[in-house]
Structure formats: C-alpha cells, structure tokens
Amino acid sequence: MIRTVNIKELPPKSAGFRVLVMRKWPRGIPREAVDLWAKDLGPSPELLKDLKKNKISLAGFYGRYRAETSEPGRREAVFDLQRRVLAGVTLVLCCDTDDDKAAARTVLKEILETS
C-alpha cells in the first residue's frame, strides 16, 4: 500500500515507512520525522521552477518528472521503494507541496503502482 501526504500532516511511524521525496530538507521538520530522505527522487530545481512559473502544464510536469526518475541512480531508488512495497511495507510518500495534483509524491505513487 502507498499513501501520499503533505509533510506538515505526516502521520506517526506506525502508519508506515515515511519517505520524503524532496531535494531540499523542509524548514521546521525534524530529521527523525521521516524514515528515509530520498532526495534523488525529488524533482529537479529546473522542473520545479518551470512548474511554479507556469511554463509547463501539469501533464508536462508529470512527463518530465517520470523521465527524471528513469535516469541512472534515480531508477535504483525507485526499484528500492518497489521492493519495499512488494515485501508488504506500507509507504507514506511525502513532500511539502500543498496541491496534491502538482506534487512529486503523487506522480511517484503512480510510477510505483504501475511499474
């Protein structure tokens, strides 16, 4: 099972294996709040900048983020999370984006569920 949440609404450890998917650590969040910081699975700064400045659509964000997670190094991080899911671990993917549709956690959940 895979859940997605905003880092500000992070559930307790008993809810599952909490994975932060951001390149930069969010302000005000203690390091022990998550079980794994998968910074390589956070969107690139360029991708986030294009999304925030409305240079790309939501579909463009999804496509570019999917391409980024296919890059060497990042793909191994995706495989690691997939292995956890196959082993029965509940993943809680989190980032600090308020809009769930424009969040890397949402796209990553789709990637993990369809790959």
C-alpha positions, 0 to 999 in steps of 0.5 A: 500500500502507498499513501501520499501526504503533505509533510506538515500532516505526516502521520506517526511511524506506525502508519508506515515507512515515511519517505520524503521525496524532496531535494531540499530538507523542509524548514521546521521538520525534524530529521527523525520525522521521516524514515528515509530522505530520498532526495534523488527522487525529488524533482529537479530545481529546473522542473520545479521552477518551470512548474511554479512559473507556469511554463509547463502544464501539469501533464508536462510536469508529470512527463518530465518528472517520470523521465527524471526518475528513469535516469541512472541512480534515480531508477535504483531508488525507485526499484528500492521503494518497489521492493519495499512495497512488494515485501508488504511495507506500507509507504507514506510518500511525502513532500511539502507541496500543498496541491496534491495534483502538482506534487512529486509524491503523487506522480511517484505513487503512480510510477510505483503502482504501475511499474 
